[in-house]
Amino acid sequence: MPLQQKLEISIHQSRVSALSRRIAQELNLTKDQVESVRIAGTLHDIGKLAIPSAILSKAGELKKEEFELIKIHSTVGEDILKDIDFPWPIATTVRQHHERLDGSGYPDGLKAKHILLEAKIISVADVVESMTHSRSYRQALGVEVALDEIKKNKNVLYDADVVESCLKIFTDNTLDKCFL
């Protein structure tokens, strides 16, 4: 994997971790839960190491087969992390970070009550970070577009309490500098 892609993934994971940590704090989770979310956010895309760099950096729309390959990153991430003795469900959180409340996510099509809260938090942070920052294959869409996405899909794709906490962080401007 080229250095530029490694840097992009690393920066993305750091930003997702920072926003996830703030959302967990805003939700008044315990210190242990906040730490679990922070670590899982840092590692959520580790499975992208198994995805060909040509697909990760491809400009334009992905073919169906390419997107199916990208979707394995959450299960690969779980496989990488499952034997590490974390005091929290890091591997499961990484596996579930693309699940959606309505069951339309992947890899398992889980619905609301079957998705870990930590994964619901990372899901929202991942979407917001991805939309607000540029990638090698597209320009940033902006904060407003990202916040509109989570508002529009609150209680459909994304957990309502997580969305409200994320929105409050942006409204109150209490986000860590490393996210910006």
C-alpha positions in Angstrom: 0.0 0.0 0.0 1.5 3.4 -1.0 2.5 5.8 1.8 -0.2 8.4 0.8 -3.0 5.8 1.3 -1.5 4.7 4.7 -1.4 8.3 5.8 -5.0 8.9 4.7 -6.3 5.9 6.5 -4.3 6.7 9.6 -5.5 10.3 9.7 -9.1 9.2 9.1 -8.9 6.7 11.9 -7.5 9.3 14.3 -10.3 11.7 13.4 -12.9 9.1 13.8 -11.4 8.1 17.1 -11.5 11.7 18.3 -15.1 12.3 17.3 -16.2 9.0 18.6 -14.6 9.7 22.0 -16.3 13.1 22.2 -19.7 11.5 21.3 -19.2 8.9 24.0 -18.4 11.6 26.5 -21.4 13.6 25.4 -23.5 10.5 26.0 -22.1 10.3 29.5 -20.7 6.9 29.0 -18.3 5.5 31.6 -14.5 6.1 31.3 -14.1 2.4 30.3 -16.7 2.8 27.5 -15.1 6.0 26.3 -11.8 4.3 26.1 -13.3 1.3 24.3 -14.8 3.7 21.7 -11.5 5.6 21.4 -9.5 2.5 20.7 -12.1 0.9 18.4 -12.2 4.2 16.5 -8.5 4.2 16.1 -8.6 0.6 14.7 -11.9 0.5 12.8 -10.4 0.5 9.3 -7.4 -1.8 10.0 -8.9 -4.4 7.7 -8.3 -2.1 4.8 -4.8 -3.4 4.8 -6.3 -6.4 2.9 -7.9 -4.2 0.1 -5.9 -3.5 -3.0 -4.7 0.1 -3.1 -5.9 0.6 -6.6 -9.5 0.1 -5.3 -9.0 2.3 -2.2 -7.8 5.2 -4.3 -9.9 4.7 -7.3 -11.5 7.9 -8.6 -15.2 7.7 -9.5 -17.8 5.1 -8.7 -16.7 1.6 -7.8 -17.9 -1.4 -9.6 -20.1 -3.8 -7.7 -17.3 -6.3 -7.3 -14.9 -3.6 -6.0 -17.4 -2.4 -3.4 -18.0 -6.0 -2.3 -14.2 -6.3 -1.8 -14.1 -3.1 0.2 -16.9 -4.4 2.4 -14.7 -7.2 3.7 -12.5 -4.7 5.6 -14.8 -4.9 8.7 -14.5 -8.7 8.9 -10.8 -8.7 8.2 -10.4 -6.1 10.9 -12.2 -8.4 13.3 -10.0 -11.3 12.3 -6.9 -9.2 12.9 -8.1 -8.0 16.4 -10.1 -11.0 17.7 -7.2 -12.7 19.5 -5.9 -9.6 21.2 -7.0 -9.6 24.9 -8.8 -6.2 25.1 -11.0 -5.6 28.1 -13.6 -4.4 25.7 -15.4 -5.8 22.6 -13.0 -4.0 20.1 -13.0 -6.7 17.5 -16.8 -6.9 17.5 -17.1 -3.1 17.3 -14.8 -3.0 14.3 -16.9 -5.7 12.6 -20.1 -3.8 13.2 -19.1 -0.3 12.4 -20.9 -0.4 9.0 -24.1 -1.9 10.4 -27.2 0.3 10.2 -30.3 0.4 12.4 -32.6 -0.7 9.6 -30.5 -3.8 8.8 -29.2 -2.3 5.5 -25.5 -2.3 6.7 -22.8 -4.9 6.4 -21.3 -7.4 7.0 -24.2 -9.1 8.9 -27.3 -6.9 8.2 -27.8 -6.4 11.9 -30.7 -4.3 13.2 -30.8 -1.7 15.9 -30.8 -3.8 19.2 -28.2 -6.2 17.9 -25.6 -3.5 17.1 -23.2 -2.5 19.9 -23.5 1.1 21.1 -19.8 1.5 20.5 -20.3 0.5 16.8 -23.3 2.9 16.5 -21.0 5.7 17.7 -18.2 4.9 15.3 -20.7 4.6 12.5 -21.8 8.2 12.9 -18.3 9.5 13.5 -17.1 7.6 10.4 -19.8 9.0 8.2 -19.2 12.6 9.4 -15.4 12.4 9.1 -15.6 10.8 5.7 -17.9 13.5 4.3 -16.1 16.5 5.9 -12.6 15.7 4.7 -11.1 15.3 1.2 -9.8 12.0 0.0 -7.4 11.2 -2.9 -10.4 10.4 -5.0 -12.8 13.3 -4.1 -13.1 16.7 -2.4 -14.7 17.2 1.0 -18.4 17.5 0.9 -18.5 19.8 4.0 -19.7 19.7 7.5 -23.3 20.9 6.6 -23.7 18.0 4.2 -22.4 15.5 6.7 -24.6 16.8 9.5 -27.6 16.8 7.2 -26.9 13.2 6.3 -27.0 12.0 9.9 -30.0 14.2 10.7 -32.0 12.9 7.7 -31.2 9.3 8.7 -31.6 9.6 12.4 -33.6 6.6 13.7 -33.4 5.0 10.2 -29.6 4.3 9.7 -28.1 6.0 12.8 -29.0 5.9 16.5 -30.9 9.0 17.5 -29.0 9.6 20.8 -25.7 9.3 19.0 -26.8 11.7 16.2 -28.0 14.2 18.8 -24.8 14.0 20.7 -22.8 14.5 17.5 -24.9 17.5 16.5 -24.4 19.1 19.9 -20.6 18.7 19.7 -20.6 20.6 16.4 -23.2 23.2 17.6 -21.2 23.8 20.8 -17.9 23.7 18.9 -16.3 21.3 21.4 -14.5 19.1 19.0 -10.8 18.3 19.4 -8.4 20.2 17.2 -7.2 16.9 15.6 -10.6 16.5 13.9 -10.4 19.7 12.0 
